[in-house]
Amino acid sequence: MPRNKTHKKPTFADFLKKFIFITIGAILMAVALEIFLVPNEIIDGGITGISIVLSEITSVPLGIFIFVINLPFLFIGYKQIGKTFAISTLYGVAVMSITTALLHHVEPFTNEKILAVLYGGLILGLGVGLVIRFGGALDGSEIVAILLSKKMRIPVGQIIMFINVFIFIVAGFVFGADSAMYSIFSFYMAAKVMDIVVEGLDESKSVTIISGEHEEISEAIMDRLGRNTTLIYAKGGYTKEDTQMIYCVVTRLEVAKLKAVVHEIDPKAFISIQNVADVLGGNIEKKSIH
């Protein structure tokens, strides 16, 4: 009988790394909110945006609303995603809520709205991105979007955008139209920075090549680019001939050279290039070029 593979438990170093980076991310988000955005009447999206509006209306500290409103979504996250995610998220939200309370009476770094949008959005995206990259979240609206997406067959991104458009419209009535427009720009900037943090800066590309000269092309890629390749058996849909596809992962800067190498050997080769969010495991280190 086949032997069951044992699940590798995270080491203490893994837990420590997760703890440190989720702490840093949560603190950065609190700094972005209390030192840059909220004093300049600029809000974030999701549960945080709702909390900012409610805090403005009721004068209840922002951190209390963030923590309390996120609690039901933490329970949903526990049921749908798992215990580790829920605990990481609870810890991150708690650290963020406490830090916002500590920073509530600190003077803002700037009263220039453009600077607040730029630096607030940058720090916010960095903080949220770190927490997501290390297995947590700081806003329950993403969990709601995932659940609604499964039931309504609508992409998660569209649901999040719809939720945030509604929040920004409400913010326009509370803070004014100008603040709502600044908030939208800040949210967009934070989302872009978050993507960079979560996906990495490598901008890796996966490349699939179909050619009758697959052996020679594979060797050339390994020799001239220093990248490992994988040959995948395939069958032509029209010709019904057996062939092999070449698969490899390169950086954005290596794409042009890869195309040149392939076309030198086979000008008619089919090349498909796609973005890769992250690359983990395997022997992906670049080797020295001959």
Buried (B, 14 or more C-beta within 10 A) or exposed (E): EEEEEEEEEEEEEEEEEBEEBBBBBBBBBBBBBBBBBBBBBBBBBBBBBBBBBBBBEEEEBBBBBBBBBBEEBBBBBBEEBEEEBBBBBBBBBBBBBBBBBEBBEEEBBBEEBEEBBBBBBBBBBBBBBBBBBBBBBBBBBBBBBBBBBEEEEEEBEEBBBEBBEEBBEBBBEBBEEEBBBBBBBBBBBBBEBBBEBBBBEEEBBBBBBBBEBBEBBBEBBBEBBBBBBEEEEBEEEEEEEEBBBBBBBBBEEBBEEBBEBBEEBBEEBEBEBEEBEEEEEEEEEEEEEE
